[in-house]
């Protein structure tokens, strides 16, 4: 029997609120009491408002949660993990089984393949348990508990899910270890605040049974999808939709797998990513439409999104698979699609072939500028010494590694630290920028940086890049501007591309 519904009418989960749920001054999380300071409340509230802006898409995600949360909660109970962490699956994948990030993290909990295997999940050509809600939830519970072993603090365990336990250790040291009370401020890691926004937005909306129930079948080892479909009197394609973890035609008999059978009406959008108003990383805003000539940007072919189009639909129309589409556009599965925006169907370039400078407008972030000019985000960061948290409004950015001869570096108008009266502070010591983590979260690649030394120990040569200033070089190596000037006999702040600066690292 094929389950079919022309439309599933949701009950309007946020209608009863009359407005977006409000972020409280205090809230409970995993047995901890969190005090939310006003600066953080405003940030979290903005994400809550974005999450609840579209009742249609909010309700779709709430319905997915009502369907899958009972399975997640059962696994968490068995693993002794606080149930509050169930909202993390909404944040990571919007509870889409085959969600794929630009770094190839997959599934409900967005695991990289090697981390999934470490957590006991099977990932091969026949099985990918990252797309099995029970298996993946158990793997996530194990990972979070491992992280909490170091901190005895569930907030830090949550943060470690994104940046790795090693990264959190370096950032927080022994602060708040074992604490049951914490303050959430503007300085709190963005991933934690984003999670709290999901908890506030969905906590009451996911109460009660969902319109669609899924039940777990037992004794399915060795059976084919066709056999199970006949036994359950359900269409085989419906089974495939809810069991994307199974790539083969027959369930292996090496272990027991949770096999789901839907019971009830199925909304066609239930398993398709159609997200609107999703909160995103700091300093983000809807992009402006990119200029296009003959459907090319920077010589790269693009396609324009239509109103109401989903990620999957746009990738299909572009003639490429979803994973490639996300990679080319430096997006992940939770990003919304903007009608009228141009999206790339081939890889962006390292630099522009024409325009070399651009002054960012209000609301534009690195992604929007990258889409406008067809330059990879990591290259924009490199040329301009900026990141996702940098406010770009009014900032002139390099779009190419070719620095125009008549233009000084716009990447940072601050060439020296000033004291409160505006006087130059020669001896200020600039702490080195935190390295990218060598032990990242389950969905993040690892990275790092090294200083190449020559001659005496700790002494190296820094080759000046187009985006460098004395301030940025001093910040990179944790020294003072005065020291760099003394080491190199400099009389002014000017730098030349390719110039070798002597640096004594601390």
LUMNUNU-861449 format. One record per residue (C-alpha): residue number from 1; residue in one letter; chain; x negated, y, z. Coordinates in nm, 3 decimals. Layout:
<pts>
   seq   type   mol      east     north        up
   NUM      A     A         X         Y         Z
...
</pts>
This chain:
<pts>
   seq   type   mol      east     north        up
     1      X     A     0.000     0.000     0.000
     2      X     A    -0.154     0.330    -0.103
     3      X     A    -0.108     0.601     0.158
     4      X     A    -0.001     0.923    -0.006
     5      X     A     0.122     1.262     0.097
     6      X     A     0.183     1.548    -0.146
     7      X     A     0.085     1.787     0.130
     8      X     A     0.012     1.766     0.497
     9      X     A     0.166     2.057     0.686
    10      X     A    -0.054     2.145     0.980
    11      X     A     0.097     2.267     1.301
    12      X     A    -0.103     2.590     1.296
    13      X     A    -0.353     2.525     1.571
    14      X     A    -0.451     2.887     1.621
    15      X     A    -0.108     3.038     1.567
    16      X     A    -0.024     2.992     1.932
    17      X     A    -0.319     3.207     2.030
    18      X     A    -0.185     3.511     1.846
    19      X     A    -0.549     3.602     1.796
    20      X     A    -0.888     3.438     1.811
    21      X     A    -0.967     3.270     2.144
    22      X     A    -1.165     3.510     2.360
    23      X     A    -1.512     3.427     2.489
    24      X     A    -1.499     3.426     2.873
    25      X     A    -1.754     3.577     3.107
    26      X     A    -1.808     3.233     3.258
    27      X     A    -1.762     2.891     3.105
    28      X     A    -1.833     2.528     3.185
    29      X     A    -2.052     2.311     2.968
    30      X     A    -2.161     1.955     3.048
    31      X     A    -2.128     2.015     3.422
    32      X     A    -2.317     2.347     3.404
    33      X     A    -2.179     2.692     3.479
    34      X     A    -2.275     2.946     3.215
    35      X     A    -2.256     3.320     3.274
    36      X     A    -2.210     3.495     2.940
    37      X     A    -2.356     3.845     2.937
    38      X     A    -2.180     4.112     2.734
    39      X     A    -2.440     4.127     2.458
    40      X     A    -2.413     3.751     2.401
    41      X     A    -2.033     3.760     2.434
    42      X     A    -2.012     4.000     2.141
    43      X     A    -2.231     3.774     1.926
    44      X     A    -2.041     3.458     2.018
    45      X     A    -1.705     3.632     1.971
    46      X     A    -1.806     3.734     1.618
    47      X     A    -1.869     3.367     1.536
    48      X     A    -1.539     3.264     1.698
    49      X     A    -1.355     3.524     1.490
    50      X     A    -1.525     3.395     1.175
    51      X     A    -1.434     3.035     1.258
    52      X     A    -1.068     3.118     1.314
    53      X     A    -1.031     3.380     1.041
    54      X     A    -0.861     3.140     0.798
    55      X     A    -0.586     2.934     0.972
    56      X     A    -0.581     2.690     0.679
    57      X     A    -0.945     2.590     0.699
    58      X     A    -0.957     2.610     1.076
    59      X     A    -0.665     2.367     1.098
    60      X     A    -0.825     2.126     0.853
    61      X     A    -1.135     2.104     1.073
    62      X     A    -0.921     2.079     1.387
    63      X     A    -0.733     1.786     1.230
    64      X     A    -1.060     1.613     1.147
    65      X     A    -1.164     1.658     1.508
    66      X     A    -0.838     1.508     1.636
    67      X     A    -0.899     1.208     1.411
    68      X     A    -1.266     1.149     1.491
    69      X     A    -1.307     1.283     1.846
    70      X     A    -1.148     0.976     2.011
    71      X     A    -1.420     0.759     1.854
    72      X     A    -1.695     1.004     1.951
    73      X     A    -1.563     1.031     2.306
    74      X     A    -1.554     0.653     2.344
    75      X     A    -1.917     0.627     2.231
    76      X     A    -2.024     0.914     2.458
    77      X     A    -1.854     0.751     2.755
    78      X     A    -2.044     0.429     2.688
    79      X     A    -2.369     0.625     2.648
    80      X     A    -2.296     0.851     2.949
    81      X     A    -2.327     1.170     2.751
    82      X     A    -2.104     1.470     2.841
    83      X     A    -1.801     1.490     2.612
    84      X     A    -1.865     1.860     2.544
    85      X     A    -2.131     1.756     2.292
    86      X     A    -1.856     1.635     2.058
    87      X     A    -1.823     1.993     1.928
    88      X     A    -2.176     1.967     1.795
    89      X     A    -2.054     1.735     1.516
    90      X     A    -1.818     2.011     1.401
    91      X     A    -2.106     2.255     1.399
    92      X     A    -2.345     2.024     1.217
    93      X     A    -2.124     1.881     0.942
    94      X     A    -1.764     2.002     0.985
    95      X     A    -1.706     1.625     1.037
    96      X     A    -1.770     1.545     0.671
    97      X     A    -1.913     1.194     0.645
    98      X     A    -2.136     1.255     0.342
    99      X     A    -2.248     1.607     0.429
   100      X     A    -2.603     1.668     0.303
   101      X     A    -2.830     1.959     0.399
   102      X     A    -3.101     2.121     0.189
   103      X     A    -3.360     1.924     0.390
   104      X     A    -3.177     1.597     0.311
   105      X     A    -3.026     1.555     0.656
   106      X     A    -2.716     1.341     0.609
   107      X     A    -2.389     1.254     0.774
   108      X     A    -2.168     1.349     1.067
   109      X     A    -2.465     1.437     1.290
   110      X     A    -2.708     1.548     1.016
   111      X     A    -2.993     1.302     1.072
   112      X     A    -3.306     1.287     0.862
   113      X     A    -3.365     0.926     0.754
   114      X     A    -3.674     0.866     0.972
   115      X     A    -3.504     1.004     1.285
   116      X     A    -3.194     0.795     1.218
   117      X     A    -3.406     0.481     1.195
   118      X     A    -3.584     0.573     1.520
   119      X     A    -3.241     0.597     1.685
   120      X     A    -3.151     0.246     1.568
   121      X     A    -2.943     0.332     1.262
   122      X     A    -2.969     0.133     0.944
   123      X     A    -3.052     0.343     0.636
   124      X     A    -3.118     0.157     0.311
   125      X     A    -2.964     0.094    -0.031
   126      X     A    -2.672    -0.105     0.115
   127      X     A    -2.598     0.079     0.441
   128      X     A    -2.632     0.436     0.564
   129      X     A    -2.506     0.449     0.921
   130      X     A    -2.552     0.827     0.931
   131      X     A    -2.211     0.831     0.759
   132      X     A    -2.057     0.590     1.011
   133      X     A    -1.889     0.800     1.282
   134      X     A    -1.945     0.546     1.560
   135      X     A    -2.303     0.452     1.473
   136      X     A    -2.412     0.809     1.408
   137      X     A    -2.249     0.935     1.729
   138      X     A    -2.436     0.670     1.926
   139      X     A    -2.761     0.775     1.761
   140      X     A    -2.691     1.140     1.843
   141      X     A    -2.614     1.052     2.205
   142      X     A    -2.944     0.867     2.236
   143      X     A    -3.137     1.155     2.084
   144      X     A    -2.976     1.417     2.310
   145      X     A    -3.033     1.204     2.620
   146      X     A    -3.398     1.159     2.525
   147      X     A    -3.433     1.537     2.501
   148      X     A    -3.260     1.588     2.834
   149      X     A    -3.510     1.353     2.997
   150      X     A    -3.769     1.632     2.968
   151      X     A    -3.550     1.920     3.089
   152      X     A    -3.269     1.787     3.309
   153      X     A    -3.078     2.075     3.153
   154      X     A    -2.811     2.009     2.890
   155      X     A    -2.845     2.355     2.732
   156      X     A    -3.210     2.285     2.655
   157      X     A    -3.119     1.936     2.531
   158      X     A    -2.870     2.102     2.297
   159      X     A    -3.133     2.347     2.175
   160      X     A    -3.376     2.059     2.122
   161      X     A    -3.129     1.896     1.881
   162      X     A    -3.215     2.172     1.635
   163      X     A    -3.577     2.261     1.715
   164      X     A    -3.713     1.948     1.884
   165      X     A    -3.808     1.890     2.246
   166      X     A    -4.165     2.007     2.184
   167      X     A    -4.045     2.340     2.051
   168      X     A    -3.818     2.398     2.349
   169      X     A    -4.099     2.309     2.590
   170      X     A    -4.327     2.567     2.435
   171      X     A    -4.055     2.829     2.437
   172      X     A    -3.915     2.790     2.790
   173      X     A    -4.199     2.631     2.986
   174      X     A    -4.065     2.520     3.324
   175      X     A    -3.793     2.787     3.341
   176      X     A    -3.447     2.658     3.445
   177      X     A    -3.550     2.293     3.447
   178      X     A    -3.284     2.103     3.639
   179      X     A    -3.067     2.415     3.665
   180      X     A    -2.689     2.387     3.687
   181      X     A    -2.634     2.761     3.640
   182      X     A    -2.765     2.962     3.344
   183      X     A    -2.720     3.304     3.190
   184      X     A    -2.648     3.328     2.818
   185      X     A    -2.785     3.654     2.677
   186      X     A    -2.875     3.801     2.339
   187      X     A    -3.214     3.633     2.382
   188      X     A    -3.059     3.285     2.406
   189      X     A    -3.144     3.069     2.105
   190      X     A    -2.898     3.131     1.819
   191      X     A    -2.811     2.760     1.782
   192      X     A    -2.684     2.747     2.143
   193      X     A    -2.466     3.054     2.092
   194      X     A    -2.330     2.909     1.769
   195      X     A    -2.240     2.590     1.955
   196      X     A    -2.061     2.783     2.230
   197      X     A    -1.859     2.959     1.960
   198      X     A    -1.742     2.620     1.830
   199      X     A    -1.648     2.508     2.180
   200      X     A    -1.448     2.824     2.246
   201      X     A    -1.280     2.820     1.904
   202      X     A    -1.177     2.453     1.898
   203      X     A    -1.145     2.340     2.259
   204      X     A    -0.769     2.390     2.286
   205      X     A    -0.695     2.336     1.918
   206      X     A    -0.808     1.972     1.927
   207      X     A    -0.586     1.864     2.215
   208      X     A    -0.326     1.596     2.145
   209      X     A    -0.301     1.336     1.868
   210      X     A    -0.382     1.418     1.509
   211      X     A    -0.162     1.377     1.204
   212      X     A    -0.400     1.106     1.082
   213      X     A    -0.522     0.818     1.296
   214      X     A    -0.809     0.586     1.214
   215      X     A    -0.838     0.245     1.373
   216      X     A    -1.144     0.024     1.398
   217      X     A    -1.126    -0.325     1.255
   218      X     A    -1.315    -0.614     1.413
   219      X     A    -1.445    -0.934     1.257
   220      X     A    -1.525    -0.769     0.924
   221      X     A    -1.881    -0.899     0.888
   222      X     A    -1.938    -1.060     0.551
   223      X     A    -1.604    -0.944     0.410
   224      X     A    -1.565    -0.745     0.090
   225      X     A    -1.375    -0.420     0.060
   226      X     A    -1.125    -0.591    -0.166
   227      X     A    -1.055    -0.857     0.099
   228      X     A    -1.009    -0.601     0.375
   229      X     A    -0.783    -0.387     0.157
   230      X     A    -0.554    -0.684     0.096
   231      X     A    -0.546    -0.780     0.464
   232      X     A    -0.467    -0.423     0.573
   233      X     A    -0.227    -0.357     0.284
   234      X     A    -0.410    -0.041     0.190
   235      X     A    -0.559     0.097    -0.127
   236      X     A    -0.927     0.005    -0.166
   237      X     A    -1.023     0.361    -0.259
   238      X     A    -0.878     0.484     0.070
   239      X     A    -1.106     0.243     0.253
   240      X     A    -1.406     0.370     0.059
   241      X     A    -1.317     0.728     0.150
   242      X     A    -1.334     0.653     0.522
   243      X     A    -1.629     0.413     0.505
   244      X     A    -1.884     0.592     0.288
   245      X     A    -2.160     0.437     0.498
   246      X     A    -2.103     0.111     0.308
   247      X     A    -2.275     0.133    -0.032
   248      X     A    -2.247    -0.236    -0.116
   249      X     A    -1.928    -0.425    -0.198
   250      X     A    -1.954    -0.649     0.106
   251      X     A    -2.020    -0.572     0.473
   252      X     A    -2.350    -0.723     0.589
   253      X     A    -2.343    -0.979     0.869
   254      X     A    -2.660    -0.865     1.047
   255      X     A    -2.462    -0.677     1.314
   256      X     A    -2.115    -0.550     1.397
   257      X     A    -2.021    -0.232     1.212
   258      X     A    -1.732    -0.001     1.297
   259      X     A    -1.503    -0.019     0.995
   260      X     A    -1.226     0.240     0.979
   261      X     A    -0.876     0.203     0.841
   262      X     A    -0.658     0.518     0.814
   263      X     A    -0.305     0.506     0.952
   264      X     A    -0.077     0.793     0.859
   265      X     A    -0.054     1.069     0.605
   266      X     A    -0.379     1.173     0.441
   267      X     A    -0.427     1.534     0.343
   268      X     A    -0.625     1.548     0.016
   269      X     A    -0.856     1.808     0.175
   270      X     A    -0.930     1.597     0.482
   271      X     A    -1.251     1.448     0.347
   272      X     A    -1.348     1.731     0.110
   273      X     A    -1.560     2.023     0.221
   274      X     A    -1.348     2.336     0.178
   275      X     A    -1.477     2.567     0.447
   276      X     A    -1.397     2.936     0.469
   277      X     A    -1.505     3.182     0.731
   278      X     A    -1.763     2.946     0.878
   279      X     A    -2.010     3.114     1.113
   280      X     A    -2.364     3.119     0.985
   281      X     A    -2.710     3.197     1.112
   282      X     A    -2.799     3.538     1.253
   283      X     A    -2.793     3.849     1.033
   284      X     A    -2.575     3.678     0.770
   285      X     A    -2.297     3.836     0.570
   286      X     A    -2.097     3.751     0.255
   287      X     A    -2.328     3.819    -0.039
   288      X     A    -2.256     4.067    -0.313
   289      X     A    -2.209     3.918    -0.661
   290      X     A    -2.545     3.880    -0.833
   291      X     A    -2.598     4.054    -1.168
   292      X     A    -2.592     3.810    -1.457
   293      X     A    -2.671     3.842    -1.826
   294      X     A    -2.574     3.556    -2.052
   295      X     A    -2.534     3.344    -1.738
   296      X     A    -2.902     3.377    -1.649
   297      X     A    -3.063     3.532    -1.342
   298      X     A    -3.441     3.568    -1.355
   299      X     A    -3.427     3.333    -1.653
   300      X     A    -3.249     3.063    -1.451
   301      X     A    -2.902     2.934    -1.553
   302      X     A    -2.620     3.012    -1.308
   303      X     A    -2.250     2.938    -1.267
   304      X     A    -1.986     3.167    -1.116
   305      X     A    -1.760     3.035    -0.839
   306      X     A    -1.386     3.058    -0.889
   307      X     A    -1.126     3.146    -0.628
   308      X     A    -1.044     2.849    -0.402
   309      X     A    -1.328     2.636    -0.540
   310      X     A    -1.506     2.396    -0.306
   311      X     A    -1.874     2.309    -0.292
   312      X     A    -1.806     1.968    -0.440
   313      X     A    -1.587     2.110    -0.716
   314      X     A    -1.841     2.376    -0.810
   315      X     A    -2.128     2.125    -0.823
   316      X     A    -1.916     1.892    -1.037
   317      X     A    -1.831     2.174    -1.278
   318      X     A    -2.201     2.262    -1.294
   319      X     A    -2.278     1.904    -1.394
   320      X     A    -2.519     1.831    -1.106
   321      X     A    -2.483     1.633    -0.786
   322      X     A    -2.403     1.809    -0.461
   323      X     A    -2.744     1.749    -0.307
   324      X     A    -2.923     1.919    -0.598
   325      X     A    -2.673     2.206    -0.599
   326      X     A    -2.734     2.271    -0.228
   327      X     A    -3.111     2.253    -0.277
   328      X     A    -3.115     2.491    -0.575
   329      X     A    -2.908     2.746    -0.381
   330      X     A    -3.085     2.695    -0.046
   331      X     A    -2.757     2.616     0.129
   332      X     A    -2.629     2.348     0.360
   333      X     A    -2.300     2.166     0.364
   334      X     A    -2.137     2.406     0.612
   335      X     A    -2.186     2.719     0.399
   336      X     A    -1.870     2.862     0.241
   337      X     A    -1.835     2.933    -0.131
   338      X     A    -1.765     3.295    -0.230
   339      X     A    -1.543     3.357    -0.531
   340      X     A    -1.727     3.563    -0.792
   341      X     A    -2.073     3.477    -0.655
   342      X     A    -2.328     3.334    -0.898
   343      X     A    -2.490     3.001    -0.803
   344      X     A    -2.799     2.841    -0.951
   345      X     A    -2.796     2.512    -1.137
   346      X     A    -3.175     2.495    -1.161
   347      X     A    -3.447     2.573    -0.907
   348      X     A    -3.516     2.938    -0.824
   349      X     A    -3.858     3.089    -0.901
   350      X     A    -4.140     3.205    -0.678
   351      X     A    -4.117     3.563    -0.806
   352      X     A    -3.927     3.785    -1.045
   353      X     A    -4.035     3.831    -1.403
   354      X     A    -3.923     4.193    -1.407
   355      X     A    -3.813     4.409    -1.113
   356      X     A    -4.068     4.403    -0.832
   357      X     A    -3.902     4.609    -0.557
   358      X     A    -3.551     4.617    -0.412
   359      X     A    -3.398     4.817    -0.126
   360      X     A    -3.156     4.601     0.074
   361      X     A    -2.802     4.728     0.121
   362      X     A    -2.580     4.704     0.428
   363      X     A    -2.468     4.346     0.493
   364      X     A    -2.730     4.182     0.272
   365      X     A    -2.949     3.907     0.411
   366      X     A    -3.234     3.703     0.266
   367      X     A    -2.999     3.450     0.107
   368      X     A    -2.792     3.717    -0.067
   369      X     A    -3.105     3.887    -0.206
   370      X     A    -3.248     3.551    -0.309
   371      X     A    -2.928     3.477    -0.502
   372      X     A    -2.926     3.824    -0.659
   373      X     A    -3.277     3.795    -0.802
   374      X     A    -3.345     3.421    -0.828
   375      X     A    -3.643     3.424    -0.590
   376      X     A    -3.681     3.152    -0.325
   377      X     A    -3.616     3.258     0.031
   378      X     A    -3.950     3.130     0.159
   379      X     A    -4.128     3.351    -0.096
   380      X     A    -3.931     3.659     0.011
   381      X     A    -4.035     3.583     0.368
   382      X     A    -4.398     3.546     0.261
   383      X     A    -4.411     3.865     0.055
   384      X     A    -4.242     4.079     0.320
   385      X     A    -4.322     3.923     0.661
   386      X     A    -3.953     3.891     0.749
   387      X     A    -3.725     3.610     0.866
   388      X     A    -3.353     3.540     0.910
   389      X     A    -3.329     3.761     1.217
   390      X     A    -3.485     4.068     1.055
   391      X     A    -3.243     4.352     0.984
   392      X     A    -3.292     4.427     0.614
   393      X     A    -3.060     4.725     0.564
   394      X     A    -3.254     5.010     0.398
   395      X     A    -3.574     4.802     0.382
   396      X     A    -3.767     4.797     0.055
   397      X     A    -3.870     4.442    -0.029
   398      X     A    -4.127     4.296    -0.266
   399      X     A    -3.974     4.046    -0.509
   400      X     A    -4.305     3.936    -0.659
   401      X     A    -4.659     3.871    -0.547
   402      X     A    -4.767     4.160    -0.773
   403      X     A    -4.783     4.466    -0.546
   404      X     A    -4.717     4.787    -0.745
   405      X     A    -5.036     4.996    -0.720
   406      X     A    -4.861     5.317    -0.616
   407      X     A    -4.651     5.161    -0.343
   408      X     A    -4.774     5.081     0.007
   409      X     A    -4.645     4.774     0.184
   410      X     A    -4.279     4.823     0.280
   411      X     A    -4.263     4.501     0.474
   412      X     A    -4.302     4.671     0.807
   413      X     A    -4.290     5.048     0.856
   414      X     A    -4.448     4.997     1.199
   415      X     A    -4.825     4.998     1.143
   416      X     A    -4.910     5.041     1.512
   417      X     A    -4.749     5.016     1.851
   418      X     A    -4.639     5.349     1.998
   419      X     A    -4.601     5.434     2.364
   420      X     A    -4.286     5.598     2.499
   421      X     A    -4.409     5.945     2.400
   422      X     A    -4.494     5.839     2.047
   423      X     A    -4.872     5.823     2.092
   424      X     A    -5.071     5.548     1.924
   425      X     A    -5.153     5.268     2.165
   426      X     A    -5.490     5.130     2.060
   427      X     A    -5.530     4.843     2.302
   428      X     A    -5.185     4.683     2.286
   429      X     A    -5.215     4.306     2.262
   430      X     A    -4.970     4.143     2.024
   431      X     A    -4.868     3.790     2.118
   432      X     A    -4.902     3.547     1.828
   433      X     A    -4.582     3.458     1.658
   434      X     A    -4.435     3.126     1.776
   435      X     A    -4.536     2.851     1.537
   436      X     A    -4.278     2.650     1.358
   437      X     A    -4.226     2.335     1.557
   438      X     A    -4.447     2.036     1.508
   439      X     A    -4.168     1.829     1.659
   440      X     A    -3.841     1.953     1.514
   441      X     A    -3.483     1.839     1.565
   442      X     A    -3.328     1.536     1.392
   443      X     A    -3.224     1.745     1.092
   444      X     A    -3.532     1.969     1.060
   445      X     A    -3.867     1.922     0.880
   446      X     A    -4.186     1.972     1.078
   447      X     A    -4.437     2.242     0.995
   448      X     A    -4.725     2.442     1.142
   449      X     A    -5.013     2.677     1.065
   450      X     A    -5.390     2.676     1.108
   451      X     A    -5.663     2.937     1.125
   452      X     A    -5.962     2.836     0.912
   453      X     A    -6.279     2.922     1.099
   454      X     A    -6.619     3.010     0.957
   455      X     A    -6.946     3.080     1.136
   456      X     A    -6.913     3.116     1.512
   457      X     A    -6.638     2.920     1.685
   458      X     A    -6.302     3.101     1.680
   459      X     A    -6.411     3.344     1.409
   460      X     A    -6.238     3.327     1.072
   461      X     A    -6.163     3.527     0.761
   462      X     A    -5.811     3.638     0.687
   463      X     A    -5.738     3.710     0.321
   464      X     A    -5.499     4.004     0.292
   465      X     A    -5.168     3.922     0.123
   466      X     A    -4.930     4.170    -0.049
   467      X     A    -4.705     4.192     0.257
   468      X     A    -4.979     4.233     0.521
   469      X     A    -5.028     4.531     0.750
   470      X     A    -5.277     4.568     1.033
   471      X     A    -4.983     4.524     1.269
   472      X     A    -4.871     4.196     1.111
   473      X     A    -5.227     4.054     1.102
   474      X     A    -5.284     4.148     1.467
   475      X     A    -4.952     3.987     1.559
   476      X     A    -5.041     3.668     1.371
   477      X     A    -5.366     3.613     1.561
   478      X     A    -5.270     3.758     1.899
   479      X     A    -5.530     4.036     1.896
   480      X     A    -5.515     4.416     1.899
   481      X     A    -5.519     4.647     1.599
   482      X     A    -5.820     4.827     1.749
   483      X     A    -6.015     4.499     1.765
   484      X     A    -5.950     4.422     1.398
   485      X     A    -6.063     4.772     1.301
   486      X     A    -6.379     4.740     1.512
   487      X     A    -6.464     4.392     1.382
   488      X     A    -6.432     4.512     1.023
   489      X     A    -6.569     4.868     1.053
   490      X     A    -6.241     5.017     0.932
   491      X     A    -6.179     5.392     0.965
   492      X     A    -5.814     5.389     0.858
   493      X     A    -5.515     5.154     0.833
   494      X     A    -5.535     5.083     0.461
   495      X     A    -5.565     4.725     0.334
   496      X     A    -5.648     4.593    -0.011
   497      X     A    -5.497     4.280    -0.163
   498      X     A    -5.752     3.998    -0.134
   499      X     A    -5.962     4.184     0.121
   500      X     A    -6.131     3.950     0.372
   501      X     A    -6.079     4.054     0.733
   502      X     A    -6.301     3.914     1.009
   503      X     A    -6.077     3.786     1.291
   504      X     A    -6.180     3.643     1.630
   505      X     A    -5.892     3.430     1.748
   506      X     A    -5.812     3.395     2.118
</pts>
